[in-house]
């Protein structure tokens, strides 16, 4: 988990430039988003709102320290976030979403002077339409940035140190364990999203 999910999530949260006590939305609480919640807590966030729909992810989000959860199937996510936070949040970390509209929603729910960091890959041929009124007609001082995880052994060693000393437990997102290379197709099928109770499968090459 540290070589992919955690490096992506922690780099994204690093780019948020969080200050102590700030409010954060983690948009898309799959594997990366869940570890993003961990990183937000470690960075000193106050309210952390996770957006998703799967009960298993909601349960783990709570274990990782999310203070509030929003189900995007229950209505407009911006309205739900505003209701929980009493208005816009300080930061938004976008970790997933099937539609390009999540970026527009992220801009809407962040306050003037706030930051939106995207670590999700949107493989669409659609253009991103920025909601101009939510951007305060270009003068809202909102930062929007796409972020790619850094590589290198030093960063990975730091993440492993966090695991070693119990600061976070990435193994919580492992929902299936297989033994033997012959199970790779089954593990990939679970990772493809067909099983709503699956987050991350792990295959041990020990047979």
LOBA-163678 format. One record per residue: x, y, z of N, C-alpha, C, O in turn. Coordinates in Angstrom, 1 decimal. Last residue first. Example, Ala and Ser with C-alpha at 12.3 -4.5 7.8 and 13.67 -1.06 7.14 Angstrom:
LOBA-163678
NODE;12.8;-2.2;7.1;13.7;-1.1;7.1;12.9;0.0;7.9;13.4;1.1;8.0
NODE;13.2;-5.7;7.8;12.3;-4.5;7.8;13.2;-3.3;7.8;14.2;-3.3;8.5
END
This chain:
LOBA-163678
NODE;3.4;-19.4;-3.3;3.1;-20.8;-3.7;3.7;-21.1;-5.0;3.5;-22.2;-5.6
NODE;3.7;-16.8;-2.7;4.3;-17.7;-1.8;4.0;-19.2;-2.1;4.3;-20.1;-1.3
NODE;3.0;-14.1;-3.4;3.6;-15.0;-4.3;4.4;-16.0;-3.5;5.6;-16.1;-3.6
NODE;-0.1;-12.8;-2.4;1.2;-13.3;-2.0;1.8;-14.3;-2.9;1.1;-15.3;-3.2
NODE;-2.1;-10.2;-3.3;-1.7;-11.5;-3.7;-0.3;-11.8;-3.2;0.6;-11.0;-3.5
NODE;-4.8;-8.4;-2.0;-3.4;-8.6;-2.0;-3.1;-10.0;-2.4;-3.8;-10.9;-1.9
NODE;-7.4;-5.9;-2.8;-6.9;-7.3;-2.7;-5.4;-7.4;-2.7;-4.7;-6.5;-3.3
NODE;-9.1;-3.3;-1.4;-7.8;-3.7;-2.0;-7.5;-5.1;-1.8;-7.5;-5.6;-0.6
NODE;-12.0;-3.4;-1.3;-11.3;-2.2;-1.5;-9.9;-2.5;-2.1;-9.7;-2.1;-3.3
NODE;-15.2;-4.8;-1.7;-13.8;-5.0;-1.9;-13.2;-3.6;-2.0;-13.7;-2.7;-2.7
NODE;-17.9;-4.7;-1.7;-17.3;-4.9;-0.4;-15.8;-5.1;-0.5;-15.1;-5.4;0.5
NODE;-18.6;-4.5;-4.3;-18.7;-3.2;-3.5;-18.2;-3.4;-2.1;-18.0;-2.4;-1.4
NODE;-17.1;-5.7;-7.0;-17.5;-6.1;-5.6;-17.5;-4.9;-4.7;-16.4;-4.4;-4.5
NODE;-16.3;-4.5;-9.2;-17.5;-5.3;-9.3;-18.0;-5.7;-8.0;-19.2;-5.9;-7.8
NODE;-13.8;-3.2;-9.3;-15.0;-2.5;-8.8;-16.3;-3.2;-8.9;-17.4;-2.7;-8.6
NODE;-11.4;-4.3;-9.8;-12.1;-3.6;-10.9;-13.4;-3.0;-10.5;-14.0;-2.3;-11.3
NODE;-10.6;-5.9;-7.8;-10.1;-4.5;-7.8;-10.8;-3.7;-8.9;-10.8;-2.4;-8.8
NODE;-11.7;-8.3;-8.5;-12.2;-7.6;-7.3;-11.8;-6.1;-7.3;-12.6;-5.3;-7.0
NODE;-10.1;-8.8;-10.8;-11.6;-8.7;-10.9;-12.2;-8.0;-9.7;-13.1;-7.1;-9.9
NODE;-7.6;-9.1;-9.6;-7.9;-7.9;-10.5;-9.4;-7.7;-10.7;-9.8;-6.6;-10.8
NODE;-8.1;-11.5;-8.2;-7.8;-10.3;-7.5;-8.0;-9.0;-8.3;-8.6;-8.1;-7.8
NODE;-8.4;-13.2;-10.4;-9.5;-13.0;-9.4;-9.3;-11.8;-8.6;-10.3;-11.0;-8.3
NODE;-5.9;-13.1;-11.7;-7.1;-12.6;-12.4;-8.3;-12.4;-11.4;-9.1;-11.4;-11.6
NODE;-4.2;-14.1;-9.5;-4.1;-12.7;-10.0;-5.4;-12.3;-10.7;-5.9;-11.2;-10.4
NODE;-4.1;-16.7;-8.7;-5.2;-15.9;-8.2;-5.2;-14.4;-8.7;-6.1;-13.7;-8.4
NODE;-1.7;-17.7;-9.5;-2.9;-18.1;-10.3;-4.1;-17.4;-9.9;-5.1;-17.4;-10.5
NODE;0.2;-17.0;-7.6;0.0;-16.2;-8.8;-1.2;-16.5;-9.6;-1.7;-15.7;-10.4
NODE;-0.7;-17.3;-4.2;-0.4;-17.9;-5.4;-0.7;-17.0;-6.6;-1.7;-16.4;-6.7
NODE;-3.2;-16.4;-2.1;-1.9;-17.0;-2.1;-1.7;-17.7;-3.4;-2.4;-18.7;-3.7
NODE;-5.0;-13.4;-1.2;-4.8;-14.6;-2.0;-3.4;-15.1;-1.9;-2.5;-14.3;-1.7
NODE;-7.2;-11.5;0.6;-5.9;-12.0;0.5;-5.9;-13.3;-0.2;-6.6;-14.2;0.1
NODE;-9.1;-8.5;0.8;-9.0;-9.9;0.3;-7.5;-10.3;0.2;-6.7;-9.4;-0.2
NODE;-8.9;-6.0;1.8;-10.2;-6.7;2.1;-10.2;-8.2;1.6;-11.1;-8.9;1.9
NODE;-7.0;-3.5;3.1;-6.9;-4.8;2.5;-8.1;-5.7;2.8;-8.3;-6.0;4.0
NODE;-7.2;-1.3;4.6;-7.9;-1.3;3.4;-7.8;-2.6;2.6;-8.3;-2.7;1.5
NODE;-5.6;-1.8;6.8;-7.1;-1.8;7.0;-7.8;-1.8;5.7;-9.0;-2.2;5.7
NODE;-3.0;-1.4;6.3;-3.5;-2.8;6.1;-5.0;-2.8;6.3;-5.7;-3.8;5.9
NODE;-2.1;1.1;7.0;-2.7;0.9;5.6;-3.3;-0.5;5.4;-4.1;-0.6;4.5
NODE;-2.3;2.7;9.7;-2.4;1.3;9.4;-3.0;1.1;8.0;-4.2;0.9;7.9
NODE;-0.2;5.2;11.3;-1.4;4.8;10.5;-1.2;3.4;10.0;-0.1;2.8;10.0
NODE;1.6;5.2;13.4;0.9;6.4;13.1;-0.3;6.2;12.1;-1.3;6.9;12.2
NODE;3.2;3.0;14.2;1.8;3.0;14.5;1.0;4.3;14.2;-0.1;4.5;14.7
NODE;5.8;2.9;13.5;5.5;3.5;14.8;4.0;3.7;15.1;3.6;4.4;16.0
NODE;5.6;1.8;10.9;6.4;1.1;12.0;6.0;1.6;13.4;6.0;0.8;14.3
NODE;4.2;3.7;9.5;3.6;2.4;9.8;4.3;1.8;10.9;3.7;1.2;11.8
NODE;6.1;5.7;9.4;4.8;6.0;10.0;4.1;4.7;10.4;3.4;4.6;11.4
NODE;8.1;4.4;8.0;8.4;4.8;9.4;7.0;5.1;10.1;6.9;4.7;11.3
NODE;7.0;4.3;5.5;7.2;3.0;6.3;7.4;3.3;7.8;7.0;2.5;8.6
NODE;7.2;7.0;4.9;5.9;6.4;5.0;6.0;5.0;5.8;5.1;4.8;6.7
NODE;10.0;7.2;4.8;9.2;8.0;5.7;7.8;7.4;6.0;7.4;7.3;7.1
NODE;10.6;5.5;2.7;11.1;5.2;4.0;10.3;5.9;5.1;10.1;5.4;6.2
NODE;9.4;6.9;0.6;8.9;5.6;0.9;9.3;5.2;2.3;8.5;4.7;3.1
NODE;11.1;9.1;0.5;9.7;9.3;0.8;9.1;8.0;1.3;8.3;8.0;2.2
NODE;13.5;7.8;-0.2;13.4;8.6;1.0;12.0;8.8;1.4;11.7;8.6;2.6
NODE;13.2;6.6;-2.7;13.3;5.8;-1.5;13.1;6.5;-0.2;12.6;6.0;0.8
NODE;10.9;7.8;-5.2;12.2;7.8;-4.4;12.1;7.1;-3.1;11.0;7.0;-2.5
NODE;8.3;10.0;-6.4;9.0;8.7;-6.2;10.1;8.8;-5.3;10.3;9.9;-4.6
NODE;5.2;11.7;-5.7;6.7;11.7;-5.9;7.2;10.3;-5.8;6.5;9.4;-5.2
NODE;2.1;11.7;-7.5;2.9;11.3;-6.4;4.4;11.3;-6.7;4.9;11.0;-7.8
NODE;0.8;14.7;-8.9;1.3;13.3;-9.1;2.3;13.0;-8.0;3.1;13.7;-7.6
NODE;-1.9;16.8;-9.0;-0.8;16.4;-8.2;-0.4;15.0;-8.6;-1.3;14.1;-8.5
NODE;-3.4;19.8;-10.1;-3.3;18.4;-10.2;-1.9;18.0;-9.6;-0.9;18.7;-9.8
NODE;-5.1;22.5;-8.4;-3.8;21.9;-8.8;-4.0;20.4;-9.0;-4.6;19.7;-8.1
NODE;-6.3;25.6;-7.7;-6.7;24.3;-8.2;-5.4;23.7;-8.9;-4.8;24.3;-9.8
NODE;-7.0;28.0;-5.3;-5.9;27.3;-6.0;-6.5;26.0;-6.4;-7.1;25.2;-5.6
NODE;-8.8;31.0;-5.4;-8.9;29.6;-5.2;-7.8;28.9;-6.0;-7.6;29.2;-7.2
NODE;-9.4;33.7;-5.4;-8.2;33.3;-4.8;-8.2;31.8;-4.5;-7.7;31.4;-3.4
NODE;-11.6;34.8;-6.7;-11.8;34.1;-5.5;-10.6;33.6;-4.8;-10.7;33.0;-3.7
NODE;-11.7;36.0;-9.2;-11.0;36.7;-8.1;-11.2;36.1;-6.7;-11.0;36.7;-5.7
NODE;-13.2;34.7;-11.0;-11.8;34.8;-11.3;-11.0;35.5;-10.2;-9.8;35.5;-10.2
NODE;-15.8;34.7;-10.1;-15.5;35.4;-11.3;-14.0;35.7;-11.5;-13.6;36.7;-12.0
NODE;-15.8;32.9;-8.0;-15.9;34.3;-7.7;-15.4;35.1;-8.9;-14.7;36.1;-8.7
NODE;-16.1;30.4;-8.6;-14.7;30.8;-8.6;-14.6;32.3;-8.3;-13.6;33.0;-8.4
NODE;-18.7;30.2;-8.8;-18.1;29.6;-7.6;-16.7;29.9;-7.5;-16.1;29.8;-6.4
NODE;-19.1;31.4;-11.2;-19.6;32.1;-10.0;-19.0;31.5;-8.7;-18.8;32.2;-7.7
NODE;-17.9;29.6;-12.9;-17.3;30.9;-12.8;-17.8;31.6;-11.5;-17.0;32.3;-10.8
NODE;-17.0;26.4;-12.9;-18.2;27.2;-12.5;-17.7;28.6;-12.1;-17.2;28.8;-11.0
NODE;-15.3;25.2;-15.6;-15.1;25.8;-14.3;-16.4;26.6;-14.0;-16.7;27.5;-14.8
NODE;-15.4;22.2;-17.2;-16.0;23.6;-17.2;-16.0;24.1;-15.8;-16.6;23.6;-14.9
NODE;-13.2;20.2;-18.8;-13.6;20.6;-17.5;-14.1;22.1;-17.6;-13.4;23.0;-17.9
NODE;-14.2;18.3;-21.6;-13.5;19.4;-21.1;-14.0;19.7;-19.7;-15.2;19.4;-19.4
NODE;-14.0;14.8;-22.2;-14.8;16.0;-22.0;-13.9;17.1;-21.4;-12.8;16.8;-20.7
NODE;-12.9;12.4;-22.5;-12.6;13.3;-23.6;-13.4;14.6;-23.4;-13.5;15.4;-24.3
NODE;-11.3;11.1;-19.5;-12.5;11.4;-20.3;-12.0;12.3;-21.5;-10.9;12.9;-21.5
NODE;-9.9;10.0;-17.3;-9.6;9.6;-18.6;-10.8;9.8;-19.6;-11.2;9.0;-20.3
NODE;-8.6;11.5;-14.7;-9.8;11.5;-15.4;-9.6;11.2;-16.9;-9.1;12.1;-17.6
NODE;-7.1;10.4;-11.8;-6.9;10.5;-13.2;-8.2;10.4;-13.9;-9.0;9.4;-13.8
NODE;-6.7;12.2;-8.7;-7.4;11.2;-9.5;-7.1;11.5;-11.0;-6.7;12.6;-11.4
NODE;-5.8;14.2;-7.2;-4.8;13.1;-7.4;-5.5;12.0;-8.3;-4.9;11.0;-8.5
NODE;-6.1;17.7;-6.9;-6.7;16.5;-7.5;-5.5;15.4;-7.7;-4.5;15.7;-8.3
NODE;-6.9;20.1;-4.5;-5.8;19.2;-5.1;-6.5;18.0;-5.6;-7.2;17.3;-5.0
NODE;-7.9;23.3;-3.9;-8.3;22.0;-4.4;-7.2;21.3;-5.0;-6.5;21.8;-5.9
NODE;-7.9;25.7;-1.3;-7.1;24.9;-2.2;-7.9;23.6;-2.6;-8.4;22.9;-1.7
NODE;-9.1;29.1;-0.6;-8.9;27.7;-0.3;-8.2;27.0;-1.5;-7.8;27.6;-2.5
NODE;-9.8;31.6;-1.1;-8.5;31.5;-0.5;-8.2;30.0;-0.3;-7.1;29.7;0.2
NODE;-13.2;30.9;-0.6;-12.2;31.8;-1.2;-10.9;31.7;-0.4;-10.9;31.8;0.8
NODE;-13.7;27.3;0.1;-13.9;28.7;0.4;-12.9;29.6;-0.4;-12.0;29.1;-1.0
NODE;-15.1;24.7;-1.8;-14.0;25.3;-1.1;-14.1;26.8;-1.0;-14.7;27.4;-1.9
NODE;-17.3;23.8;-3.3;-17.3;23.6;-1.9;-16.1;24.2;-1.1;-16.1;24.1;0.1
NODE;-16.8;24.4;-6.0;-17.9;25.0;-5.3;-17.8;25.0;-3.8;-18.2;25.9;-3.1
NODE;-14.6;22.8;-6.5;-14.4;24.3;-6.6;-15.6;25.0;-5.9;-15.4;26.0;-5.2
NODE;-15.9;20.3;-6.4;-14.8;20.7;-5.4;-14.6;22.2;-5.4;-14.4;22.7;-4.3
NODE;-17.6;20.4;-8.5;-18.2;20.4;-7.2;-17.1;20.8;-6.1;-17.4;21.5;-5.2
NODE;-15.8;20.3;-10.6;-16.6;21.5;-10.5;-17.2;21.6;-9.1;-17.3;22.7;-8.5
NODE;-14.8;17.8;-10.0;-13.9;18.9;-10.0;-14.7;20.2;-9.8;-14.3;21.1;-9.1
NODE;-17.0;16.2;-10.5;-16.4;16.2;-9.2;-15.5;17.4;-9.0;-15.4;18.0;-7.9
NODE;-17.6;16.1;-13.2;-18.3;17.1;-12.4;-17.7;17.2;-11.0;-18.0;18.2;-10.3
NODE;-16.5;14.0;-14.5;-15.6;15.2;-14.4;-16.3;16.3;-13.5;-15.6;17.2;-13.1
NODE;-17.3;11.0;-12.8;-17.6;12.1;-13.7;-16.7;13.3;-13.4;-16.3;13.5;-12.3
NODE;-16.5;9.2;-10.9;-16.7;8.7;-12.2;-17.0;9.8;-13.2;-16.9;9.6;-14.4
NODE;-13.9;9.6;-8.5;-15.2;10.0;-9.0;-15.4;9.7;-10.5;-14.4;9.8;-11.3
NODE;-11.1;10.6;-6.5;-11.9;9.8;-7.3;-13.2;10.4;-7.7;-13.6;11.5;-7.4
NODE;-9.9;12.5;-4.9;-9.3;11.2;-5.0;-10.0;10.2;-6.0;-9.5;9.1;-6.2
NODE;-9.3;15.7;-4.0;-10.1;14.9;-5.0;-9.4;13.6;-5.3;-8.3;13.6;-5.8
NODE;-9.5;17.5;-1.2;-8.6;16.5;-1.9;-9.5;15.6;-2.7;-10.3;14.9;-2.2
NODE;-9.9;20.8;-0.3;-10.6;19.7;-0.9;-9.5;18.8;-1.6;-8.7;19.3;-2.4
NODE;-10.1;23.2;2.4;-9.4;22.4;1.5;-10.2;21.2;0.9;-11.1;20.7;1.6
NODE;-12.0;24.5;4.0;-10.8;25.2;3.6;-10.0;24.5;2.5;-9.4;25.1;1.7
NODE;-15.5;24.6;2.9;-14.4;24.1;3.6;-13.1;24.8;3.2;-13.1;25.5;2.2
NODE;-18.6;26.7;3.2;-17.4;26.1;2.5;-16.3;25.6;3.4;-16.2;26.0;4.5
NODE;-21.0;25.8;5.8;-20.5;26.6;4.7;-19.3;26.0;4.0;-19.1;24.8;4.3
NODE;-21.3;24.1;7.9;-21.8;25.4;8.0;-21.3;26.4;7.0;-21.3;27.6;7.2
NODE;-20.7;21.5;7.5;-19.6;22.4;7.9;-20.1;23.8;8.2;-19.3;24.6;8.7
NODE;-23.1;20.3;6.7;-22.3;19.7;7.8;-21.3;20.7;8.4;-21.0;20.7;9.6
NODE;-24.0;21.9;4.7;-24.9;21.6;5.8;-24.1;21.1;7.0;-24.3;21.5;8.2
NODE;-22.0;21.7;2.8;-22.3;23.0;3.4;-23.1;22.8;4.7;-22.9;23.5;5.7
NODE;-22.2;19.0;2.1;-21.0;19.5;2.8;-21.3;20.8;3.5;-20.9;21.0;4.6
NODE;-24.8;19.0;0.9;-24.5;18.2;2.1;-23.3;18.6;2.9;-23.3;18.7;4.1
NODE;-24.4;20.7;-1.2;-25.3;21.1;-0.2;-25.1;20.3;1.1;-25.2;20.8;2.2
NODE;-22.5;19.2;-2.6;-22.1;20.5;-2.1;-23.1;20.9;-1.0;-22.6;21.5;0.0
NODE;-23.9;16.9;-3.3;-22.8;16.8;-2.3;-22.4;18.1;-1.8;-22.0;18.2;-0.6
NODE;-27.4;16.4;-3.6;-26.2;17.2;-4.0;-25.1;17.2;-2.9;-25.4;17.6;-1.7
NODE;-28.1;13.0;-2.5;-28.4;14.3;-2.9;-27.2;15.1;-3.3;-26.1;14.5;-3.3
NODE;-27.3;10.4;-1.8;-28.3;11.1;-1.0;-28.7;12.5;-1.4;-29.4;13.2;-0.7
NODE;-25.1;9.6;-3.1;-26.4;9.1;-3.6;-27.6;9.7;-2.9;-28.7;9.5;-3.2
NODE;-22.9;10.4;-1.8;-23.3;11.2;-2.9;-24.6;10.7;-3.5;-25.2;11.4;-4.4
NODE;-22.9;10.7;1.6;-23.2;9.8;0.6;-23.7;10.5;-0.7;-24.7;11.2;-0.6
NODE;-20.4;11.8;3.8;-21.4;12.2;2.8;-21.6;11.2;1.8;-20.6;10.7;1.2
NODE;-19.4;12.0;7.2;-19.4;11.3;5.9;-20.6;11.7;5.1;-21.7;12.0;5.6
NODE;-17.0;13.3;9.6;-18.3;13.4;8.9;-18.2;12.6;7.6;-17.2;12.4;7.0
NODE;-14.5;12.8;10.5;-15.5;13.3;11.4;-16.9;13.3;10.9;-17.9;13.2;11.6
NODE;-12.2;10.2;10.1;-13.2;11.1;9.5;-14.2;11.5;10.5;-14.7;10.7;11.2
NODE;-10.4;8.3;11.2;-10.5;9.6;11.8;-11.5;10.6;11.1;-11.5;11.7;11.5
NODE;-10.3;5.7;10.5;-9.1;6.5;10.2;-9.2;7.9;10.7;-8.3;8.7;10.6
NODE;-12.8;4.8;11.2;-11.6;4.3;12.0;-10.4;5.1;11.7;-9.6;5.3;12.6
NODE;-14.2;6.1;9.3;-14.4;6.5;10.7;-13.2;6.0;11.5;-12.8;6.7;12.4
NODE;-13.3;4.7;7.0;-13.1;6.2;7.1;-13.2;6.6;8.6;-12.5;7.5;9.0
NODE;-14.4;2.2;7.5;-12.9;2.4;7.6;-12.6;3.9;7.7;-11.6;4.2;8.4
NODE;-17.1;2.8;7.0;-16.7;2.2;8.3;-15.2;2.4;8.5;-14.8;2.8;9.6
NODE;-17.1;3.7;4.4;-17.5;4.6;5.5;-17.0;4.1;6.8;-16.6;4.9;7.7
NODE;-16.4;1.3;3.1;-15.5;2.5;3.1;-15.8;3.5;4.2;-14.9;4.1;4.8
NODE;-18.6;-0.2;3.6;-17.4;-0.7;4.1;-16.3;0.5;4.1;-15.5;0.5;5.0
NODE;-20.7;1.3;2.2;-20.7;1.2;3.7;-19.3;0.7;4.3;-18.9;1.2;5.3
NODE;-20.0;3.6;-0.3;-19.9;2.2;0.1;-19.8;2.1;1.6;-18.9;2.7;2.2
NODE;-19.9;6.2;-1.1;-21.2;5.6;-1.0;-21.2;4.2;-0.4;-22.2;3.7;0.0
NODE;-18.4;9.5;-0.4;-18.4;8.2;-1.1;-19.8;7.6;-1.0;-20.8;8.3;-0.9
NODE;-16.4;11.8;1.2;-17.5;11.6;0.3;-17.4;10.3;-0.4;-16.3;10.0;-1.0
NODE;-15.6;12.9;4.5;-15.4;11.9;3.4;-16.6;11.8;2.5;-17.7;11.7;3.0
NODE;-14.3;15.5;6.1;-15.5;15.0;5.6;-15.2;14.1;4.4;-14.5;14.5;3.4
NODE;-12.9;16.6;9.0;-12.5;15.8;7.8;-13.8;15.1;7.3;-14.3;14.2;8.0
NODE;-12.0;19.3;11.1;-13.1;18.5;10.5;-12.6;17.8;9.2;-12.1;18.5;8.3
NODE;-8.9;19.6;11.2;-9.9;19.5;12.2;-11.0;18.6;11.7;-11.0;17.4;11.9
NODE;-5.6;18.3;10.5;-6.9;18.8;10.1;-7.9;18.7;11.2;-7.7;17.9;12.1
NODE;-2.9;17.4;10.9;-3.5;18.4;11.9;-4.9;18.9;11.5;-5.3;19.9;12.0
NODE;-1.7;15.5;9.5;-1.3;16.9;9.2;-2.0;17.9;10.1;-1.7;19.1;10.0
NODE;-3.0;13.2;10.3;-1.6;13.4;10.7;-1.1;14.8;10.5;-0.2;15.3;11.2
NODE;-5.4;13.7;9.0;-5.4;13.7;10.4;-4.0;13.9;10.9;-3.7;14.7;11.9
NODE;-4.6;13.5;6.3;-5.2;14.8;6.8;-5.1;14.8;8.3;-4.8;15.9;8.9
NODE;-3.8;10.8;6.2;-2.8;11.9;6.0;-3.3;13.2;6.5;-2.5;14.0;7.2
NODE;-6.2;9.5;6.5;-5.1;9.3;7.5;-4.1;10.5;7.4;-3.7;11.0;8.5
NODE;-7.5;10.4;4.2;-8.0;10.8;5.5;-7.0;10.6;6.6;-6.8;11.5;7.4
NODE;-5.9;9.1;2.3;-5.9;10.6;2.4;-6.4;11.1;3.7;-6.0;12.1;4.2
NODE;-6.7;6.5;2.7;-5.4;6.9;3.2;-5.2;8.4;3.2;-4.3;8.9;4.0
NODE;-9.2;6.9;1.4;-9.1;6.5;2.8;-7.8;6.8;3.4;-7.7;7.3;4.6
NODE;-8.4;7.6;-1.2;-9.1;8.6;-0.4;-9.1;8.2;1.1;-8.9;9.1;2.0
NODE;-7.2;5.2;-2.1;-6.4;6.4;-2.0;-7.1;7.4;-1.0;-6.4;8.0;-0.2
NODE;-9.5;3.4;-2.0;-8.2;3.2;-1.3;-7.4;4.4;-1.1;-6.9;4.6;0.0
NODE;-12.2;5.7;-1.8;-11.7;4.4;-2.1;-10.4;4.2;-1.4;-10.2;4.8;-0.3
NODE;-13.7;8.2;-1.4;-13.0;7.5;-0.3;-12.9;6.0;-0.7;-13.4;5.1;0.0
NODE;-14.1;11.1;-2.7;-13.8;9.8;-3.2;-13.0;9.0;-2.3;-11.8;9.0;-2.3
NODE;-12.7;13.8;-1.3;-13.8;13.5;-2.3;-13.4;12.1;-3.0;-12.4;12.1;-3.8
NODE;-12.4;15.0;1.7;-11.8;14.0;0.9;-12.8;13.4;-0.1;-13.7;12.7;0.4
NODE;-12.4;18.3;2.8;-13.2;17.3;2.2;-12.3;16.3;1.4;-11.5;16.8;0.7
NODE;-11.4;19.9;5.9;-11.0;19.2;4.6;-12.1;18.3;4.1;-12.7;17.6;4.9
NODE;-10.6;22.7;7.9;-11.6;21.7;7.4;-11.2;21.2;6.1;-10.8;21.9;5.2
NODE;-7.9;23.1;10.2;-8.6;23.4;9.0;-9.6;22.3;8.6;-9.4;21.1;9.0
NODE;-6.2;22.5;12.4;-7.6;22.8;12.6;-8.5;23.1;11.4;-9.7;23.3;11.5
NODE;-3.2;23.7;11.0;-3.9;23.0;12.1;-5.3;23.5;12.2;-5.6;24.6;12.2
NODE;-3.2;23.7;7.4;-2.9;24.3;8.7;-3.7;23.6;9.8;-4.8;23.1;9.5
NODE;-2.0;22.1;4.5;-2.9;22.2;5.6;-2.4;22.9;6.8;-1.2;22.8;7.1
NODE;-1.2;21.9;1.7;-0.6;22.9;2.7;-1.6;23.2;3.8;-1.9;24.3;4.2
NODE;-1.8;20.1;-0.2;-2.9;20.9;0.3;-2.4;22.1;1.2;-3.1;23.1;1.4
NODE;0.4;18.6;-0.7;0.2;19.7;-1.6;-1.0;20.6;-1.1;-1.1;21.8;-1.5
NODE;0.0;16.6;1.2;1.2;17.5;1.4;0.9;18.8;0.5;1.2;19.9;1.0
NODE;-2.1;15.3;0.0;-2.4;16.0;1.3;-1.2;17.0;1.6;-1.4;18.1;2.1
NODE;-0.7;14.1;-2.1;-1.8;15.0;-2.3;-2.1;15.9;-1.1;-2.3;17.1;-1.2
NODE;1.1;12.5;-0.8;1.6;13.6;-1.6;0.5;14.6;-1.8;0.8;15.8;-1.8
NODE;-0.7;10.7;0.4;0.1;11.6;1.3;0.7;12.8;0.5;0.9;13.9;1.0
NODE;-1.8;9.4;-1.9;-2.6;10.1;-0.9;-1.8;11.2;-0.1;-2.2;12.3;0.1
NODE;0.5;8.3;-3.1;-0.4;9.2;-3.8;-1.2;10.1;-2.9;-1.3;11.3;-3.0
NODE;1.6;6.7;-1.1;2.4;7.8;-1.7;1.5;8.8;-2.4;1.7;10.0;-2.4
NODE;-0.6;4.9;-0.6;-0.2;5.9;0.4;0.7;7.0;-0.2;0.5;8.2;0.2
NODE;-0.8;3.5;-3.1;-1.9;4.2;-2.5;-1.5;5.3;-1.5;-2.0;6.4;-1.6
NODE;2.1;2.8;-3.5;1.2;3.3;-4.5;0.1;4.1;-3.8;0.1;5.4;-4.0
NODE;3.7;1.8;-1.5;4.4;2.2;-2.7;3.4;2.8;-3.7;3.9;3.4;-4.7
NODE;2.0;1.2;0.6;2.9;2.4;0.8;3.5;2.8;-0.6;3.7;4.0;-0.8
NODE;0.8;-1.2;0.0;0.0;0.0;0.0;0.9;1.3;0.0;0.5;2.3;-0.6
END
